[in-house]
C-alpha cells in the first residue's frame, strides 16, 4: 500500500472513531446542512403500534420528522429500529400477519389510509438497505429501472434523469464512461451510492437508510456520510445506525429507542443530536450513550 494511501486511511479511521461524547462539534456541523426555516414536519408518526400477528413489536411511538433534515434512529439491538423504519414506507406490508395501529402522515396524509396504494407510497419514500443490492443489470439500467417501470420518462429525458441521479449520489464522474457495464463491477461503496441514485431517480420526498455504511470500509463510509449531508439540503432523510459516532456526525435530530419488558420497541426520547448526546432528558439515554448498556 502506498504511504499516502495508508496515511489517508488512518486519518479517515481516526475521524470515524471520534468519541460520541464530543458530539457538539459534529452536531453544529450537521445543523448547517438544512436551511434554518426547514423545521416543518415532513412526516408525523402518531401513536404507532406495529404487530407481527399477536406480538406487538413497536409500542405507542409518536415523533415528527422535520423536512430537509437527517433524523438518526439509535438504540440497542432488537429494539425495533429497522422495523420502525420500514413502517415509514409500508415495507412491512409484505410480511404475512403484519399490521399497524396509529397513523404515519406524509405531507399531512396518512399513508395507511384504506385508499392509499402502498406501491405509490414507496415511490415517495425511498429505501436504501444495509448491504448494497444492485440489480443484475448495467449501471444505467439500475438507475432507470424505477422510472421505466412507472413510465415516468423515456429517451433523452430518461438519460438526463439517470445522469442527474448519479450526480446527486456523487457517482457520475466515476461511472459516466461505463454506464452500460455491470453494476456488479463496482466497489462496495460505489454499489451503495448506485442504490442511492436508484432511489433518487424516483424523486422521493423522503429517503430511508438502514445502516447504509455498516458493510463499507472507512473511506467509503465517509463518502456516504458526506453524501447524506449534501442530500439533506433537498431531501428528508431517516437513518438507522448502530454507530453512535455516525449519528453524531451527520444527524440534525436523534431518536433513542429501547425495548420494554414485553419485548416491544418504544421511543425513549427524540431531540436535537446535540441535546441527545450532551444533555439528554432521560437517564436511560445517558446510560446508553455512555456505554453502560447496549
C-alpha positions as CSV (number, residue, x, y, z in Angstrom):
1,X,0.0,0.0,0.0
2,X,1.4,3.4,-0.9
3,X,2.4,5.6,2.0
4,X,0.0,8.4,1.1
5,X,-2.9,6.0,0.8
6,X,-2.0,4.5,4.2
7,X,-2.0,7.9,5.8
8,X,-5.4,8.8,4.3
9,X,-7.0,5.6,5.6
10,X,-5.5,6.2,9.1
11,X,-6.9,9.8,9.1
12,X,-10.3,8.6,8.0
13,X,-10.4,5.8,10.6
14,X,-9.5,8.4,13.3
15,X,-12.3,10.6,12.2
16,X,-14.8,7.8,12.1
17,X,-13.8,6.7,15.6
18,X,-14.1,10.1,17.3
19,X,-15.8,9.6,20.7
20,X,-19.6,10.1,20.7
21,X,-19.5,12.5,23.7
22,X,-17.6,15.0,21.7
23,X,-20.8,15.4,19.6
24,X,-21.1,19.2,20.0
25,X,-18.8,19.9,17.1
26,X,-20.5,17.3,14.9
27,X,-24.0,18.5,15.7
28,X,-23.0,22.0,14.8
29,X,-21.6,20.8,11.5
30,X,-24.7,18.8,10.7
31,X,-27.1,21.7,11.6
32,X,-25.9,23.8,8.7
33,X,-26.9,21.1,6.2
34,X,-30.5,22.3,6.3
35,X,-31.9,25.9,6.0
36,X,-32.9,27.4,9.3
37,X,-36.5,27.7,8.1
38,X,-36.8,24.0,7.2
39,X,-38.4,23.0,10.5
40,X,-41.9,21.9,9.3
41,X,-42.6,18.2,9.8
42,X,-42.4,16.2,6.6
43,X,-43.6,13.1,8.3
44,X,-45.5,12.7,11.6
45,X,-45.9,9.4,13.4
46,X,-48.8,9.3,15.9
47,X,-49.4,6.6,18.4
48,X,-47.9,3.9,16.2
49,X,-48.2,0.3,17.3
50,X,-46.9,-2.5,15.0
51,X,-47.7,-6.2,15.3
52,X,-46.4,-9.4,13.9
53,X,-49.6,-11.5,14.4
54,X,-50.4,-11.1,18.1
55,X,-46.9,-9.9,19.0
56,X,-46.5,-6.2,19.4
57,X,-43.1,-5.2,18.1
58,X,-43.5,-1.4,18.4
59,X,-45.4,0.3,21.2
60,X,-47.1,3.7,21.1
61,X,-44.5,5.7,19.1
62,X,-45.0,9.3,18.3
63,X,-42.5,11.6,16.7
64,X,-42.0,14.2,14.0
65,X,-39.5,14.1,11.1
66,X,-38.6,17.6,10.0
67,X,-38.3,18.4,6.3
68,X,-34.8,18.5,4.8
69,X,-33.1,17.3,7.9
70,X,-31.5,14.0,8.9
71,X,-33.1,12.0,11.7
72,X,-31.0,9.2,13.2
73,X,-32.6,6.3,15.0
74,X,-30.3,4.7,17.6
75,X,-30.7,2.0,20.3
76,X,-29.6,-1.5,21.3
77,X,-30.1,-4.5,19.1
78,X,-33.7,-5.8,19.0
79,X,-35.4,-2.5,19.9
80,X,-37.3,-2.2,16.6
81,X,-35.2,0.4,14.8
82,X,-35.3,-1.3,11.4
83,X,-38.9,-2.4,11.9
84,X,-39.9,1.3,12.6
85,X,-38.0,2.4,9.5
86,X,-39.9,0.0,7.3
87,X,-43.3,1.2,8.7
88,X,-42.5,4.6,7.2
89,X,-42.9,3.3,3.6
90,X,-45.1,0.3,4.3
91,X,-42.4,-2.2,3.5
92,X,-43.8,-4.3,6.4
93,X,-46.9,-4.8,4.4
94,X,-45.0,-7.6,2.6
95,X,-44.8,-9.6,5.9
96,X,-47.7,-12.0,6.4
97,X,-49.6,-11.2,9.5
98,X,-48.1,-7.7,10.0
99,X,-50.5,-4.9,10.9
100,X,-50.3,-1.3,12.1
101,X,-52.3,0.8,14.5
102,X,-52.0,4.6,14.6
103,X,-51.0,7.0,11.9
104,X,-48.0,7.8,9.7
105,X,-48.5,11.1,7.9
106,X,-46.6,12.2,4.9
107,X,-47.3,15.8,3.9
108,X,-50.3,15.6,6.2
109,X,-51.8,12.5,4.5
110,X,-52.0,9.1,6.3
111,X,-50.0,6.5,4.3
112,X,-52.0,3.8,6.0
113,X,-55.4,5.1,4.9
114,X,-57.6,2.5,3.2
115,X,-57.5,4.2,-0.2
116,X,-53.7,4.6,-0.3
117,X,-51.7,2.3,-2.6
118,X,-48.6,1.1,-0.8
119,X,-46.6,0.9,-4.1
120,X,-47.3,4.6,-4.6
121,X,-46.1,5.3,-1.0
122,X,-42.8,3.7,-1.8
123,X,-42.3,6.0,-4.8
124,X,-42.5,8.9,-2.4
125,X,-40.5,7.3,0.4
126,X,-37.4,5.6,-1.0
127,X,-35.3,2.9,0.8
128,X,-31.6,2.1,0.9
129,X,-30.7,-1.1,2.7
130,X,-27.8,-2.2,4.9
131,X,-25.9,-4.0,2.2
132,X,-25.7,-2.8,-1.4
133,X,-28.2,-4.6,-3.5
134,X,-27.8,-3.6,-7.1
135,X,-29.9,-5.4,-9.7
136,X,-28.1,-7.8,-12.1
137,X,-28.2,-5.1,-14.7
138,X,-26.0,-2.4,-16.1
139,X,-25.3,0.8,-14.1
140,X,-27.6,2.7,-16.4
141,X,-30.4,0.1,-16.1
142,X,-30.3,0.1,-12.3
143,X,-31.0,3.8,-12.1
144,X,-33.5,3.7,-15.0
145,X,-35.4,0.7,-13.6
146,X,-38.0,2.6,-11.4
147,X,-38.8,5.4,-13.9
148,X,-39.2,2.8,-16.7
149,X,-41.4,0.6,-14.5
150,X,-43.7,3.6,-13.6
151,X,-43.4,5.0,-17.1
152,X,-42.1,8.3,-15.8
153,X,-40.0,9.1,-18.9
154,X,-38.0,7.7,-21.8
155,X,-35.4,8.6,-24.4
156,X,-33.4,11.7,-23.8
157,X,-35.5,12.6,-20.7
158,X,-34.5,9.2,-19.1
159,X,-30.9,9.8,-20.0
160,X,-31.0,13.1,-18.3
161,X,-32.7,11.6,-15.2
162,X,-30.1,8.9,-14.9
163,X,-27.3,11.5,-15.1
164,X,-29.0,13.8,-12.6
165,X,-29.5,10.9,-10.1
166,X,-25.9,9.7,-10.5
167,X,-24.6,13.2,-10.0
168,X,-26.8,13.6,-6.9
169,X,-25.3,10.4,-5.5
170,X,-21.8,11.7,-6.2
171,X,-21.1,8.8,-8.6
172,X,-21.4,10.3,-12.1
173,X,-17.8,11.2,-12.5
174,X,-16.7,7.7,-11.6
175,X,-19.1,5.8,-14.0
176,X,-20.0,8.2,-16.8
177,X,-17.8,6.3,-19.3
178,X,-19.0,2.8,-18.2
179,X,-22.8,3.2,-17.8
180,X,-23.5,0.0,-19.7
181,X,-21.2,-2.2,-17.7
182,X,-22.5,-4.5,-15.0
183,X,-23.3,-2.8,-11.6
184,X,-21.5,-5.8,-10.0
185,X,-18.2,-4.5,-11.3
186,X,-18.4,-1.5,-8.9
187,X,-16.8,-1.5,-5.5
188,X,-19.0,-1.9,-2.4
189,X,-19.1,1.8,-1.7
190,X,-19.9,2.6,-5.3
191,X,-22.6,0.0,-5.3
192,X,-24.2,1.6,-2.3
193,X,-24.1,5.0,-3.9
194,X,-25.7,3.4,-7.0
195,X,-28.5,2.2,-4.8
196,X,-28.9,5.7,-3.5
197,X,-29.0,7.0,-7.1
198,X,-31.6,4.4,-8.0
199,X,-33.8,5.6,-5.1
200,X,-33.3,9.3,-6.0
201,X,-34.4,8.5,-9.6
202,X,-37.9,8.2,-8.3
203,X,-37.7,11.7,-7.0
204,X,-38.8,10.8,-3.5
205,X,-39.9,13.1,-0.7
206,X,-38.1,11.0,2.0
207,X,-35.1,8.7,1.8
208,X,-34.8,5.9,4.4
209,X,-31.4,4.4,5.1
210,X,-31.0,1.2,7.1
211,X,-27.4,1.2,8.3
212,X,-26.2,2.2,4.8
213,X,-22.5,2.2,5.7
214,X,-22.2,-0.8,8.1
215,X,-20.7,-3.0,5.4
216,X,-18.3,-0.4,4.0
217,X,-14.7,0.5,4.7
218,X,-13.8,3.8,6.4
219,X,-13.2,5.8,3.3
220,X,-16.4,4.6,1.6
221,X,-18.3,5.3,4.9
222,X,-17.0,8.8,4.9
223,X,-18.2,9.3,1.3
224,X,-21.7,8.1,2.2
225,X,-21.8,10.4,5.3
226,X,-20.7,13.4,3.2
227,X,-23.3,12.5,0.6
228,X,-26.1,12.3,3.3
229,X,-25.3,15.9,4.4
230,X,-25.4,17.1,0.8
231,X,-28.7,15.3,0.1
232,X,-30.3,16.7,3.3
233,X,-30.3,20.1,1.5
234,X,-33.0,18.7,-0.8
235,X,-34.4,15.6,0.9
236,X,-35.7,14.4,4.3
237,X,-33.6,11.5,5.5
238,X,-34.1,8.9,8.2
239,X,-31.2,6.7,9.0
240,X,-30.9,3.7,11.3
241,X,-27.4,3.3,12.8
242,X,-25.7,1.2,15.5
243,X,-22.8,3.7,15.2
244,X,-23.4,6.5,17.6
245,X,-20.4,8.4,16.3
246,X,-22.0,8.3,12.9
247,X,-25.3,9.7,14.3
248,X,-23.3,12.5,16.0
249,X,-21.5,13.4,12.7
250,X,-24.5,13.5,10.3
251,X,-27.8,13.8,12.1
252,X,-29.7,17.0,12.9
253,X,-32.0,15.1,15.3
254,X,-31.7,11.7,17.0
255,X,-34.3,9.4,18.4
256,X,-33.4,6.8,21.0
257,X,-35.3,3.5,21.1
258,X,-35.3,0.8,23.7
259,X,-37.2,-2.5,24.3
260,X,-39.6,-2.9,27.3
261,X,-40.4,-5.9,29.4
262,X,-42.9,-7.1,26.8
263,X,-40.1,-7.1,24.2
264,X,-41.8,-4.2,22.3
265,X,-39.7,-1.4,21.0
266,X,-40.5,2.1,22.2
267,X,-39.3,5.6,21.9
268,X,-37.4,6.9,24.9
269,X,-36.8,10.5,23.6
270,X,-36.2,12.4,20.4
271,X,-34.4,15.7,20.3
272,X,-31.6,17.6,18.6
273,X,-28.5,15.5,18.2
274,X,-26.5,17.9,20.4
275,X,-29.1,17.5,23.2
276,X,-29.3,13.7,23.0
277,X,-25.5,13.3,23.2
278,X,-24.6,16.0,25.7
279,X,-27.7,16.8,27.8
280,X,-30.4,14.0,27.4
281,X,-33.6,14.4,29.4
282,X,-33.9,10.7,30.2
283,X,-31.3,8.8,32.3
284,X,-31.6,5.7,30.1
285,X,-30.4,7.7,27.1
286,X,-27.4,8.9,29.1
287,X,-26.6,5.4,30.2
288,X,-26.8,4.1,26.6
289,X,-24.8,7.0,25.1
290,X,-22.0,6.5,27.7
291,X,-21.8,2.8,27.0
292,X,-23.3,1.4,30.3
293,X,-25.6,-0.9,28.4
294,X,-26.4,-1.9,24.8
